[in-house]
Amino acid sequence: MANTAQARKRARQAVKLNAHNSSQRSTLRTAIKAVRKAIDAGDKAAAMAVFQSSISVIDRIADKRIIHKNKAARHKSRLSAAVKALA
């Protein structure tokens, strides 16, 4: 347990920040799943539209350093390749 006032405050702030970051990661995962679902449906136009909106979500979360920029690039690359592979 925190012994000083500043340590108690940092502990409170850490809980709040962790909750915010967790919700942001959840938003990221939801965006990725939406693209995967559109790809599985087989509609290239719909998949492309969902992919474009998820790109902004991925970039925004990477800009906030919730995930690493290379991880964001990897997700975008793999999703892009999957969308392009649709007939």
PyMOL Python script that loads the backbone (N, CA, C, O; Angstrom):
from pymol import cmd

cmd.read_pdbstr("""\
ATOM      1  N   MET A   1       0.851  -1.189   0.000  1.00  0.00           N
ATOM      2  CA  MET A   1       0.000   0.000   0.000  1.00  0.00           C
ATOM      3  C   MET A   1       0.889   1.241   0.000  1.00  0.00           C
ATOM      4  O   MET A   1       1.980   1.246   0.571  1.00  0.00           O
ATOM      5  N   ALA A   2       0.400   2.283  -0.648  1.00  0.00           N
ATOM      6  CA  ALA A   2       1.145   3.540  -0.731  1.00  0.00           C
ATOM      7  C   ALA A   2       1.216   4.204   0.646  1.00  0.00           C
ATOM      8  O   ALA A   2       0.231   4.253   1.384  1.00  0.00           O
ATOM      9  N   ASN A   3       2.393   4.705   0.966  1.00  0.00           N
ATOM     10  CA  ASN A   3       2.611   5.280   2.298  1.00  0.00           C
ATOM     11  C   ASN A   3       2.547   6.800   2.320  1.00  0.00           C
ATOM     12  O   ASN A   3       2.275   7.388   3.366  1.00  0.00           O
ATOM     13  N   THR A   4       2.791   7.443   1.190  1.00  0.00           N
ATOM     14  CA  THR A   4       2.793   8.902   1.176  1.00  0.00           C
ATOM     15  C   THR A   4       1.592   9.416   0.393  1.00  0.00           C
ATOM     16  O   THR A   4       0.944   8.675  -0.346  1.00  0.00           O
ATOM     17  N   ALA A   5       1.319  10.678   0.570  1.00  0.00           N
ATOM     18  CA  ALA A   5       0.179  11.288  -0.113  1.00  0.00           C
ATOM     19  C   ALA A   5       0.377  11.245  -1.626  1.00  0.00           C
ATOM     20  O   ALA A   5      -0.557  10.957  -2.374  1.00  0.00           O
ATOM     21  N   GLN A   6       1.604  11.535  -2.069  1.00  0.00           N
ATOM     22  CA  GLN A   6       1.828  11.536  -3.517  1.00  0.00           C
ATOM     23  C   GLN A   6       1.742  10.128  -4.096  1.00  0.00           C
ATOM     24  O   GLN A   6       1.311   9.955  -5.236  1.00  0.00           O
ATOM     25  N   ALA A   7       2.145   9.126  -3.329  1.00  0.00           N
ATOM     26  CA  ALA A   7       2.055   7.747  -3.799  1.00  0.00           C
ATOM     27  C   ALA A   7       0.598   7.294  -3.877  1.00  0.00           C
ATOM     28  O   ALA A   7       0.218   6.562  -4.791  1.00  0.00           O
ATOM     29  N   ARG A   8      -0.223   7.739  -2.904  1.00  0.00           N
ATOM     30  CA  ARG A   8      -1.656   7.427  -2.940  1.00  0.00           C
ATOM     31  C   ARG A   8      -2.309   8.070  -4.154  1.00  0.00           C
ATOM     32  O   ARG A   8      -3.139   7.453  -4.822  1.00  0.00           O
ATOM     33  N   LYS A   9      -1.930   9.319  -4.438  1.00  0.00           N
ATOM     34  CA  LYS A   9      -2.484  10.014  -5.597  1.00  0.00           C
ATOM     35  C   LYS A   9      -2.077   9.303  -6.891  1.00  0.00           C
ATOM     36  O   LYS A   9      -2.911   9.110  -7.775  1.00  0.00           O
ATOM     37  N   ARG A  10      -0.804   8.912  -7.011  1.00  0.00           N
ATOM     38  CA  ARG A  10      -0.346   8.210  -8.202  1.00  0.00           C
ATOM     39  C   ARG A  10      -1.095   6.894  -8.383  1.00  0.00           C
ATOM     40  O   ARG A  10      -1.397   6.492  -9.506  1.00  0.00           O
ATOM     41  N   ALA A  11      -1.391   6.229  -7.273  1.00  0.00           N
ATOM     42  CA  ALA A  11      -2.149   4.973  -7.343  1.00  0.00           C
ATOM     43  C   ALA A  11      -3.555   5.229  -7.867  1.00  0.00           C
ATOM     44  O   ALA A  11      -4.061   4.461  -8.685  1.00  0.00           O
ATOM     45  N   ARG A  12      -4.192   6.308  -7.401  1.00  0.00           N
ATOM     46  CA  ARG A  12      -5.523   6.670  -7.894  1.00  0.00           C
ATOM     47  C   ARG A  12      -5.477   6.995  -9.378  1.00  0.00           C
ATOM     48  O   ARG A  12      -6.336   6.555 -10.143  1.00  0.00           O
ATOM     49  N   GLN A  13      -4.468   7.771  -9.787  1.00  0.00           N
ATOM     50  CA  GLN A  13      -4.346   8.152 -11.183  1.00  0.00           C
ATOM     51  C   GLN A  13      -4.080   6.936 -12.067  1.00  0.00           C
ATOM     52  O   GLN A  13      -4.573   6.865 -13.192  1.00  0.00           O
ATOM     53  N   ALA A  14      -3.309   5.990 -11.563  1.00  0.00           N
ATOM     54  CA  ALA A  14      -2.983   4.792 -12.338  1.00  0.00           C
ATOM     55  C   ALA A  14      -4.242   3.976 -12.627  1.00  0.00           C
ATOM     56  O   ALA A  14      -4.393   3.432 -13.720  1.00  0.00           O
ATOM     57  N   VAL A  15      -5.139   3.892 -11.654  1.00  0.00           N
ATOM     58  CA  VAL A  15      -6.390   3.162 -11.847  1.00  0.00           C
ATOM     59  C   VAL A  15      -7.216   3.830 -12.941  1.00  0.00           C
ATOM     60  O   VAL A  15      -7.759   3.161 -13.819  1.00  0.00           O
ATOM     61  N   LYS A  16      -7.302   5.147 -12.877  1.00  0.00           N
ATOM     62  CA  LYS A  16      -8.087   5.909 -13.851  1.00  0.00           C
ATOM     63  C   LYS A  16      -7.492   5.779 -15.260  1.00  0.00           C
ATOM     64  O   LYS A  16      -8.222   5.573 -16.230  1.00  0.00           O
ATOM     65  N   LEU A  17      -6.175   5.899 -15.364  1.00  0.00           N
ATOM     66  CA  LEU A  17      -5.497   5.806 -16.657  1.00  0.00           C
ATOM     67  C   LEU A  17      -5.618   4.402 -17.240  1.00  0.00           C
ATOM     68  O   LEU A  17      -5.810   4.240 -18.445  1.00  0.00           O
ATOM     69  N   ASN A  18      -5.505   3.387 -16.382  1.00  0.00           N
ATOM     70  CA  ASN A  18      -5.620   2.008 -16.840  1.00  0.00           C
ATOM     71  C   ASN A  18      -7.009   1.741 -17.411  1.00  0.00           C
ATOM     72  O   ASN A  18      -7.145   1.055 -18.423  1.00  0.00           O
ATOM     73  N   ALA A  19      -8.040   2.283 -16.763  1.00  0.00           N
ATOM     74  CA  ALA A  19      -9.404   2.098 -17.250  1.00  0.00           C
ATOM     75  C   ALA A  19      -9.579   2.762 -18.616  1.00  0.00           C
ATOM     76  O   ALA A  19     -10.217   2.198 -19.505  1.00  0.00           O
ATOM     77  N   HIS A  20      -9.015   3.950 -18.781  1.00  0.00           N
ATOM     78  CA  HIS A  20      -9.116   4.662 -20.059  1.00  0.00           C
ATOM     79  C   HIS A  20      -8.394   3.910 -21.164  1.00  0.00           C
ATOM     80  O   HIS A  20      -8.932   3.727 -22.256  1.00  0.00           O
ATOM     81  N   ASN A  21      -7.156   3.469 -20.873  1.00  0.00           N
ATOM     82  CA  ASN A  21      -6.382   2.746 -21.875  1.00  0.00           C
ATOM     83  C   ASN A  21      -7.037   1.419 -22.243  1.00  0.00           C
ATOM     84  O   ASN A  21      -6.993   1.008 -23.403  1.00  0.00           O
ATOM     85  N   SER A  22      -7.640   0.752 -21.273  1.00  0.00           N
ATOM     86  CA  SER A  22      -8.326  -0.505 -21.545  1.00  0.00           C
ATOM     87  C   SER A  22      -9.495  -0.296 -22.487  1.00  0.00           C
ATOM     88  O   SER A  22      -9.721  -1.105 -23.387  1.00  0.00           O
ATOM     89  N   SER A  23     -10.241   0.780 -22.289  1.00  0.00           N
ATOM     90  CA  SER A  23     -11.371   1.058 -23.179  1.00  0.00           C
ATOM     91  C   SER A  23     -10.887   1.397 -24.582  1.00  0.00           C
ATOM     92  O   SER A  23     -11.534   1.038 -25.566  1.00  0.00           O
ATOM     93  N   GLN A  24      -9.755   2.086 -24.681  1.00  0.00           N
ATOM     94  CA  GLN A  24      -9.196   2.408 -25.994  1.00  0.00           C
ATOM     95  C   GLN A  24      -8.736   1.134 -26.716  1.00  0.00           C
ATOM     96  O   GLN A  24      -8.957   0.991 -27.919  1.00  0.00           O
ATOM     97  N   ARG A  25      -8.106   0.218 -25.994  1.00  0.00           N
ATOM     98  CA  ARG A  25      -7.686  -1.050 -26.599  1.00  0.00           C
ATOM     99  C   ARG A  25      -8.895  -1.860 -27.042  1.00  0.00           C
ATOM    100  O   ARG A  25      -8.849  -2.537 -28.069  1.00  0.00           O
ATOM    101  N   SER A  26      -9.975  -1.793 -26.276  1.00  0.00           N
ATOM    102  CA  SER A  26     -11.206  -2.487 -26.639  1.00  0.00           C
ATOM    103  C   SER A  26     -11.776  -1.917 -27.935  1.00  0.00           C
ATOM    104  O   SER A  26     -12.251  -2.666 -28.789  1.00  0.00           O
ATOM    105  N   THR A  27     -11.731  -0.599 -28.082  1.00  0.00           N
ATOM    106  CA  THR A  27     -12.189   0.049 -29.308  1.00  0.00           C
ATOM    107  C   THR A  27     -11.367  -0.417 -30.502  1.00  0.00           C
ATOM    108  O   THR A  27     -11.904  -0.662 -31.582  1.00  0.00           O
ATOM    109  N   LEU A  28     -10.060  -0.536 -30.296  1.00  0.00           N
ATOM    110  CA  LEU A  28      -9.166  -1.020 -31.348  1.00  0.00           C
ATOM    111  C   LEU A  28      -9.550  -2.429 -31.773  1.00  0.00           C
ATOM    112  O   LEU A  28      -9.695  -2.709 -32.963  1.00  0.00           O
ATOM    113  N   ARG A  29      -9.712  -3.309 -30.801  1.00  0.00           N
ATOM    114  CA  ARG A  29     -10.050  -4.699 -31.110  1.00  0.00           C
ATOM    115  C   ARG A  29     -11.396  -4.797 -31.829  1.00  0.00           C
ATOM    116  O   ARG A  29     -11.555  -5.609 -32.741  1.00  0.00           O
ATOM    117  N   THR A  30     -12.354  -3.982 -31.426  1.00  0.00           N
ATOM    118  CA  THR A  30     -13.663  -3.980 -32.062  1.00  0.00           C
ATOM    119  C   THR A  30     -13.550  -3.542 -33.520  1.00  0.00           C
ATOM    120  O   THR A  30     -14.202  -4.117 -34.391  1.00  0.00           O
ATOM    121  N   ALA A  31     -12.732  -2.537 -33.789  1.00  0.00           N
ATOM    122  CA  ALA A  31     -12.543  -2.063 -35.165  1.00  0.00           C
ATOM    123  C   ALA A  31     -11.922  -3.154 -36.028  1.00  0.00           C
ATOM    124  O   ALA A  31     -12.331  -3.352 -37.172  1.00  0.00           O
ATOM    125  N   ILE A  32     -10.938  -3.859 -35.485  1.00  0.00           N
ATOM    126  CA  ILE A  32     -10.278  -4.933 -36.232  1.00  0.00           C
ATOM    127  C   ILE A  32     -11.258  -6.074 -36.494  1.00  0.00           C
ATOM    128  O   ILE A  32     -11.289  -6.633 -37.590  1.00  0.00           O
ATOM    129  N   LYS A  33     -12.054  -6.415 -35.488  1.00  0.00           N
ATOM    130  CA  LYS A  33     -13.037  -7.486 -35.661  1.00  0.00           C
ATOM    131  C   LYS A  33     -14.086  -7.115 -36.709  1.00  0.00           C
ATOM    132  O   LYS A  33     -14.552  -7.980 -37.450  1.00  0.00           O
ATOM    133  N   ALA A  34     -14.456  -5.848 -36.774  1.00  0.00           N
ATOM    134  CA  ALA A  34     -15.440  -5.411 -37.764  1.00  0.00           C
ATOM    135  C   ALA A  34     -14.913  -5.622 -39.174  1.00  0.00           C
ATOM    136  O   ALA A  34     -15.654  -6.054 -40.057  1.00  0.00           O
ATOM    137  N   VAL A  35     -13.639  -5.320 -39.391  1.00  0.00           N
ATOM    138  CA  VAL A  35     -13.041  -5.533 -40.712  1.00  0.00           C
ATOM    139  C   VAL A  35     -12.992  -7.016 -41.015  1.00  0.00           C
ATOM    140  O   VAL A  35     -13.355  -7.431 -42.115  1.00  0.00           O
ATOM    141  N   ARG A  36     -12.552  -7.823 -40.062  1.00  0.00           N
ATOM    142  CA  ARG A  36     -12.490  -9.271 -40.262  1.00  0.00           C
ATOM    143  C   ARG A  36     -13.864  -9.850 -40.610  1.00  0.00           C
ATOM    144  O   ARG A  36     -13.981 -10.721 -41.471  1.00  0.00           O
ATOM    145  N   LYS A  37     -14.897  -9.355 -39.932  1.00  0.00           N
ATOM    146  CA  LYS A  37     -16.256  -9.826 -40.184  1.00  0.00           C
ATOM    147  C   LYS A  37     -16.701  -9.457 -41.602  1.00  0.00           C
ATOM    148  O   LYS A  37     -17.330 -10.266 -42.284  1.00  0.00           O
ATOM    149  N   ALA A  38     -16.377  -8.247 -42.042  1.00  0.00           N
ATOM    150  CA  ALA A  38     -16.726  -7.817 -43.398  1.00  0.00           C
ATOM    151  C   ALA A  38     -15.974  -8.643 -44.441  1.00  0.00           C
ATOM    152  O   ALA A  38     -16.523  -8.963 -45.496  1.00  0.00           O
ATOM    153  N   ILE A  39     -14.725  -8.986 -44.149  1.00  0.00           N
ATOM    154  CA  ILE A  39     -13.930  -9.816 -45.064  1.00  0.00           C
ATOM    155  C   ILE A  39     -14.538 -11.216 -45.160  1.00  0.00           C
ATOM    156  O   ILE A  39     -14.651 -11.777 -46.249  1.00  0.00           O
ATOM    157  N   ASP A  40     -14.927 -11.773 -44.016  1.00  0.00           N
ATOM    158  CA  ASP A  40     -15.528 -13.102 -44.004  1.00  0.00           C
ATOM    159  C   ASP A  40     -16.858 -13.131 -44.753  1.00  0.00           C
ATOM    160  O   ASP A  40     -17.231 -14.157 -45.322  1.00  0.00           O
ATOM    161  N   ALA A  41     -17.571 -12.004 -44.754  1.00  0.00           N
ATOM    162  CA  ALA A  41     -18.832 -11.925 -45.491  1.00  0.00           C
ATOM    163  C   ALA A  41     -18.583 -11.957 -46.999  1.00  0.00           C
ATOM    164  O   ALA A  41     -19.457 -12.373 -47.759  1.00  0.00           O
ATOM    165  N   GLY A  42     -17.406 -11.523 -47.434  1.00  0.00           N
ATOM    166  CA  GLY A  42     -17.042 -11.608 -48.839  1.00  0.00           C
ATOM    167  C   GLY A  42     -17.385 -10.409 -49.689  1.00  0.00           C
ATOM    168  O   GLY A  42     -17.163 -10.429 -50.900  1.00  0.00           O
ATOM    169  N   ASP A  43     -17.923  -9.360 -49.084  1.00  0.00           N
ATOM    170  CA  ASP A  43     -18.283  -8.157 -49.840  1.00  0.00           C
ATOM    171  C   ASP A  43     -17.104  -7.184 -49.814  1.00  0.00           C
ATOM    172  O   ASP A  43     -16.809  -6.583 -48.781  1.00  0.00           O
ATOM    173  N   LYS A  44     -16.435  -7.036 -50.956  1.00  0.00           N
ATOM    174  CA  LYS A  44     -15.215  -6.220 -51.004  1.00  0.00           C
ATOM    175  C   LYS A  44     -15.513  -4.742 -50.754  1.00  0.00           C
ATOM    176  O   LYS A  44     -14.746  -4.066 -50.069  1.00  0.00           O
ATOM    177  N   ALA A  45     -16.620  -4.235 -51.304  1.00  0.00           N
ATOM    178  CA  ALA A  45     -16.953  -2.816 -51.129  1.00  0.00           C
ATOM    179  C   ALA A  45     -17.220  -2.496 -49.656  1.00  0.00           C
ATOM    180  O   ALA A  45     -16.736  -1.494 -49.128  1.00  0.00           O
ATOM    181  N   ALA A  46     -17.991  -3.355 -49.008  1.00  0.00           N
ATOM    182  CA  ALA A  46     -18.298  -3.141 -47.590  1.00  0.00           C
ATOM    183  C   ALA A  46     -17.026  -3.289 -46.742  1.00  0.00           C
ATOM    184  O   ALA A  46     -16.806  -2.527 -45.801  1.00  0.00           O
ATOM    185  N   ALA A  47     -16.203  -4.272 -47.086  1.00  0.00           N
ATOM    186  CA  ALA A  47     -14.968  -4.487 -46.343  1.00  0.00           C
ATOM    187  C   ALA A  47     -14.057  -3.283 -46.486  1.00  0.00           C
ATOM    188  O   ALA A  47     -13.417  -2.872 -45.518  1.00  0.00           O
ATOM    189  N   MET A  48     -13.989  -2.714 -47.673  1.00  0.00           N
ATOM    190  CA  MET A  48     -13.132  -1.546 -47.907  1.00  0.00           C
ATOM    191  C   MET A  48     -13.619  -0.342 -47.089  1.00  0.00           C
ATOM    192  O   MET A  48     -12.818   0.399 -46.519  1.00  0.00           O
ATOM    193  N   ALA A  49     -14.943  -0.163 -47.042  1.00  0.00           N
ATOM    194  CA  ALA A  49     -15.500   0.953 -46.274  1.00  0.00           C
ATOM    195  C   ALA A  49     -15.194   0.802 -44.780  1.00  0.00           C
ATOM    196  O   ALA A  49     -14.791   1.764 -44.126  1.00  0.00           O
ATOM    197  N   VAL A  50     -15.383  -0.388 -44.252  1.00  0.00           N
ATOM    198  CA  VAL A  50     -15.103  -0.633 -42.834  1.00  0.00           C
ATOM    199  C   VAL A  50     -13.606  -0.509 -42.570  1.00  0.00           C
ATOM    200  O   VAL A  50     -13.190  -0.001 -41.529  1.00  0.00           O
ATOM    201  N   PHE A  51     -12.802  -0.977 -43.520  1.00  0.00           N
ATOM    202  CA  PHE A  51     -11.341  -0.893 -43.383  1.00  0.00           C
ATOM    203  C   PHE A  51     -10.897   0.559 -43.285  1.00  0.00           C
ATOM    204  O   PHE A  51     -10.062   0.895 -42.446  1.00  0.00           O
ATOM    205  N   GLN A  52     -11.444   1.421 -44.130  1.00  0.00           N
ATOM    206  CA  GLN A  52     -11.067   2.842 -44.110  1.00  0.00           C
ATOM    207  C   GLN A  52     -11.387   3.486 -42.764  1.00  0.00           C
ATOM    208  O   GLN A  52     -10.592   4.271 -42.246  1.00  0.00           O
ATOM    209  N   SER A  53     -12.549   3.157 -42.194  1.00  0.00           N
ATOM    210  CA  SER A  53     -12.900   3.740 -40.895  1.00  0.00           C
ATOM    211  C   SER A  53     -12.045   3.163 -39.770  1.00  0.00           C
ATOM    212  O   SER A  53     -11.741   3.857 -38.799  1.00  0.00           O
ATOM    213  N   SER A  54     -11.659   1.899 -39.900  1.00  0.00           N
ATOM    214  CA  SER A  54     -10.839   1.300 -38.841  1.00  0.00           C
ATOM    215  C   SER A  54      -9.402   1.811 -38.879  1.00  0.00           C
ATOM    216  O   SER A  54      -8.720   1.827 -37.854  1.00  0.00           O
ATOM    217  N   ILE A  55      -8.941   2.227 -40.054  1.00  0.00           N
ATOM    218  CA  ILE A  55      -7.591   2.787 -40.165  1.00  0.00           C
ATOM    219  C   ILE A  55      -7.450   4.011 -39.259  1.00  0.00           C
ATOM    220  O   ILE A  55      -6.442   4.173 -38.570  1.00  0.00           O
ATOM    221  N   SER A  56      -8.466   4.865 -39.268  1.00  0.00           N
ATOM    222  CA  SER A  56      -8.382   6.068 -38.439  1.00  0.00           C
ATOM    223  C   SER A  56      -8.377   5.707 -36.957  1.00  0.00           C
ATOM    224  O   SER A  56      -7.699   6.356 -36.160  1.00  0.00           O
ATOM    225  N   VAL A  57      -9.133   4.671 -36.587  1.00  0.00           N
ATOM    226  CA  VAL A  57      -9.148   4.231 -35.188  1.00  0.00           C
ATOM    227  C   VAL A  57      -7.770   3.705 -34.794  1.00  0.00           C
ATOM    228  O   VAL A  57      -7.248   4.043 -33.732  1.00  0.00           O
ATOM    229  N   ILE A  58      -7.188   2.876 -35.659  1.00  0.00           N
ATOM    230  CA  ILE A  58      -5.870   2.295 -35.368  1.00  0.00           C
ATOM    231  C   ILE A  58      -4.820   3.397 -35.235  1.00  0.00           C
ATOM    232  O   ILE A  58      -4.022   3.393 -34.298  1.00  0.00           O
ATOM    233  N   ASP A  59      -4.826   4.349 -36.187  1.00  0.00           N
ATOM    234  CA  ASP A  59      -3.850   5.441 -36.140  1.00  0.00           C
ATOM    235  C   ASP A  59      -4.020   6.310 -34.901  1.00  0.00           C
ATOM    236  O   ASP A  59      -3.039   6.714 -34.277  1.00  0.00           O
ATOM    237  N   ARG A  60      -5.267   6.595 -34.551  1.00  0.00           N
ATOM    238  CA  ARG A  60      -5.533   7.449 -33.395  1.00  0.00           C
ATOM    239  C   ARG A  60      -5.012   6.806 -32.113  1.00  0.00           C
ATOM    240  O   ARG A  60      -4.437   7.486 -31.263  1.00  0.00           O
ATOM    241  N   ILE A  61      -5.214   5.498 -31.976  1.00  0.00           N
ATOM    242  CA  ILE A  61      -4.773   4.808 -30.769  1.00  0.00           C
ATOM    243  C   ILE A  61      -3.253   4.688 -30.741  1.00  0.00           C
ATOM    244  O   ILE A  61      -2.646   4.732 -29.672  1.00  0.00           O
ATOM    245  N   ALA A  62      -2.634   4.537 -31.916  1.00  0.00           N
ATOM    246  CA  ALA A  62      -1.169   4.498 -31.973  1.00  0.00           C
ATOM    247  C   ALA A  62      -0.582   5.871 -31.652  1.00  0.00           C
ATOM    248  O   ALA A  62       0.457   5.963 -30.998  1.00  0.00           O
ATOM    249  N   ASP A  63      -1.240   6.936 -32.108  1.00  0.00           N
ATOM    250  CA  ASP A  63      -0.768   8.287 -31.811  1.00  0.00           C
ATOM    251  C   ASP A  63      -0.780   8.574 -30.316  1.00  0.00           C
ATOM    252  O   ASP A  63       0.063   9.316 -29.811  1.00  0.00           O
ATOM    253  N   LYS A  64      -1.735   7.985 -29.616  1.00  0.00           N
ATOM    254  CA  LYS A  64      -1.818   8.166 -28.168  1.00  0.00           C
ATOM    255  C   LYS A  64      -0.872   7.233 -27.416  1.00  0.00           C
ATOM    256  O   LYS A  64      -0.837   7.232 -26.186  1.00  0.00           O
ATOM    257  N   ARG A  65      -0.104   6.435 -28.167  1.00  0.00           N
ATOM    258  CA  ARG A  65       0.878   5.497 -27.620  1.00  0.00           C
ATOM    259  C   ARG A  65       0.251   4.431 -26.731  1.00  0.00           C
ATOM    260  O   ARG A  65       0.882   3.945 -25.792  1.00  0.00           O
ATOM    261  N   ILE A  66      -0.989   4.070 -27.029  1.00  0.00           N
ATOM    262  CA  ILE A  66      -1.624   2.970 -26.315  1.00  0.00           C
ATOM    263  C   ILE A  66      -1.132   1.651 -26.902  1.00  0.00           C
ATOM    264  O   ILE A  66      -0.971   0.660 -26.190  1.00  0.00           O
ATOM    265  N   ILE A  67      -0.894   1.656 -28.224  1.00  0.00           N
ATOM    266  CA  ILE A  67      -0.179   0.553 -28.851  1.00  0.00           C
ATOM    267  C   ILE A  67       1.009   1.151 -29.597  1.00  0.00           C
ATOM    268  O   ILE A  67       1.019   2.342 -29.907  1.00  0.00           O
ATOM    269  N   HIS A  68       1.997   0.331 -29.881  1.00  0.00           N
ATOM    270  CA  HIS A  68       3.184   0.797 -30.585  1.00  0.00           C
ATOM    271  C   HIS A  68       2.853   1.067 -32.048  1.00  0.00           C
ATOM    272  O   HIS A  68       1.986   0.413 -32.627  1.00  0.00           O
ATOM    273  N   LYS A  69       3.540   2.024 -32.636  1.00  0.00           N
ATOM    274  CA  LYS A  69       3.280   2.387 -34.029  1.00  0.00           C
ATOM    275  C   LYS A  69       3.542   1.226 -34.982  1.00  0.00           C
ATOM    276  O   LYS A  69       2.873   1.102 -36.008  1.00  0.00           O
ATOM    277  N   ASN A  70       4.513   0.373 -34.648  1.00  0.00           N
ATOM    278  CA  ASN A  70       4.784  -0.784 -35.509  1.00  0.00           C
ATOM    279  C   ASN A  70       3.659  -1.812 -35.433  1.00  0.00           C
ATOM    280  O   ASN A  70       3.348  -2.474 -36.423  1.00  0.00           O
ATOM    281  N   LYS A  71       3.062  -1.938 -34.275  1.00  0.00           N
ATOM    282  CA  LYS A  71       1.926  -2.853 -34.141  1.00  0.00           C
ATOM    283  C   LYS A  71       0.744  -2.324 -34.950  1.00  0.00           C
ATOM    284  O   LYS A  71       0.025  -3.094 -35.586  1.00  0.00           O
ATOM    285  N   ALA A  72       0.551  -1.021 -34.922  1.00  0.00           N
ATOM    286  CA  ALA A  72      -0.519  -0.414 -35.713  1.00  0.00           C
ATOM    287  C   ALA A  72      -0.271  -0.644 -37.201  1.00  0.00           C
ATOM    288  O   ALA A  72      -1.193  -0.979 -37.945  1.00  0.00           O
ATOM    289  N   ALA A  73       0.968  -0.463 -37.630  1.00  0.00           N
ATOM    290  CA  ALA A  73       1.314  -0.669 -39.031  1.00  0.00           C
ATOM    291  C   ALA A  73       1.103  -2.122 -39.426  1.00  0.00           C
ATOM    292  O   ALA A  73       0.628  -2.403 -40.527  1.00  0.00           O
ATOM    293  N   ARG A  74       1.448  -3.044 -38.543  1.00  0.00           N
ATOM    294  CA  ARG A  74       1.265  -4.466 -38.830  1.00  0.00           C
ATOM    295  C   ARG A  74      -0.207  -4.814 -39.002  1.00  0.00           C
ATOM    296  O   ARG A  74      -0.571  -5.542 -39.925  1.00  0.00           O
ATOM    297  N   HIS A  75      -1.063  -4.290 -38.108  1.00  0.00           N
ATOM    298  CA  HIS A  75      -2.509  -4.524 -38.228  1.00  0.00           C
ATOM    299  C   HIS A  75      -3.039  -3.966 -39.543  1.00  0.00           C
ATOM    300  O   HIS A  75      -3.785  -4.636 -40.257  1.00  0.00           O
ATOM    301  N   LYS A  76      -2.649  -2.736 -39.855  1.00  0.00           N
ATOM    302  CA  LYS A  76      -3.135  -2.111 -41.087  1.00  0.00           C
ATOM    303  C   LYS A  76      -2.686  -2.888 -42.307  1.00  0.00           C
ATOM    304  O   LYS A  76      -3.462  -3.080 -43.243  1.00  0.00           O
ATOM    305  N   SER A  77      -1.445  -3.337 -42.308  1.00  0.00           N
ATOM    306  CA  SER A  77      -0.906  -4.070 -43.445  1.00  0.00           C
ATOM    307  C   SER A  77      -1.643  -5.387 -43.655  1.00  0.00           C
ATOM    308  O   SER A  77      -2.012  -5.721 -44.781  1.00  0.00           O
ATOM    309  N   ARG A  78      -1.855  -6.122 -42.593  1.00  0.00           N
ATOM    310  CA  ARG A  78      -2.517  -7.425 -42.708  1.00  0.00           C
ATOM    311  C   ARG A  78      -3.976  -7.283 -43.108  1.00  0.00           C
ATOM    312  O   ARG A  78      -4.489  -8.067 -43.906  1.00  0.00           O
ATOM    313  N   LEU A  79      -4.644  -6.277 -42.546  1.00  0.00           N
ATOM    314  CA  LEU A  79      -6.042  -6.057 -42.925  1.00  0.00           C
ATOM    315  C   LEU A  79      -6.144  -5.622 -44.382  1.00  0.00           C
ATOM    316  O   LEU A  79      -7.029  -6.064 -45.115  1.00  0.00           O
ATOM    317  N   SER A  80      -5.231  -4.754 -44.789  1.00  0.00           N
ATOM    318  CA  SER A  80      -5.214  -4.281 -46.183  1.00  0.00           C
ATOM    319  C   SER A  80      -5.010  -5.447 -47.139  1.00  0.00           C
ATOM    320  O   SER A  80      -5.702  -5.548 -48.152  1.00  0.00           O
ATOM    321  N   ALA A  81      -4.073  -6.321 -46.828  1.00  0.00           N
ATOM    322  CA  ALA A  81      -3.796  -7.478 -47.674  1.00  0.00           C
ATOM    323  C   ALA A  81      -5.018  -8.398 -47.756  1.00  0.00           C
ATOM    324  O   ALA A  81      -5.322  -8.948 -48.814  1.00  0.00           O
ATOM    325  N   ALA A  82      -5.707  -8.556 -46.632  1.00  0.00           N
ATOM    326  CA  ALA A  82      -6.894  -9.422 -46.603  1.00  0.00           C
ATOM    327  C   ALA A  82      -8.025  -8.822 -47.443  1.00  0.00           C
ATOM    328  O   ALA A  82      -8.733  -9.547 -48.143  1.00  0.00           O
ATOM    329  N   VAL A  83      -8.194  -7.505 -47.371  1.00  0.00           N
ATOM    330  CA  VAL A  83      -9.233  -6.836 -48.165  1.00  0.00           C
ATOM    331  C   VAL A  83      -8.907  -6.935 -49.648  1.00  0.00           C
ATOM    332  O   VAL A  83      -9.784  -7.220 -50.464  1.00  0.00           O
ATOM    333  N   LYS A  84      -7.641  -6.700 -49.996  1.00  0.00           N
ATOM    334  CA  LYS A  84      -7.239  -6.767 -51.400  1.00  0.00           C
ATOM    335  C   LYS A  84      -7.348  -8.177 -51.965  1.00  0.00           C
ATOM    336  O   LYS A  84      -7.536  -8.346 -53.170  1.00  0.00           O
ATOM    337  N   ALA A  85      -7.233  -9.186 -51.115  1.00  0.00           N
ATOM    338  CA  ALA A  85      -7.305 -10.575 -51.569  1.00  0.00           C
ATOM    339  C   ALA A  85      -8.720 -10.997 -51.940  1.00  0.00           C
ATOM    340  O   ALA A  85      -8.907 -12.029 -52.584  1.00  0.00           O
ATOM    341  N   LEU A  86      -9.719 -10.212 -51.542  1.00  0.00           N
ATOM    342  CA  LEU A  86     -11.101 -10.557 -51.899  1.00  0.00           C
ATOM    343  C   LEU A  86     -11.282 -10.438 -53.405  1.00  0.00           C
ATOM    344  O   LEU A  86     -10.739  -9.538 -54.045  1.00  0.00           O
ATOM    345  N   ALA A  87     -12.060 -11.368 -53.957  1.00  0.00           N
ATOM    346  CA  ALA A  87     -12.260 -11.378 -55.413  1.00  0.00           C
ATOM    347  C   ALA A  87     -13.198 -10.278 -55.875  1.00  0.00           C
ATOM    348  O   ALA A  87     -13.466 -10.155 -57.070  1.00  0.00           O
TER     349      ALA A  87
END
""", "prot")
cmd.dss("prot")
cmd.show_as("cartoon", "prot")
cmd.util.cbc("prot")
cmd.orient("prot")
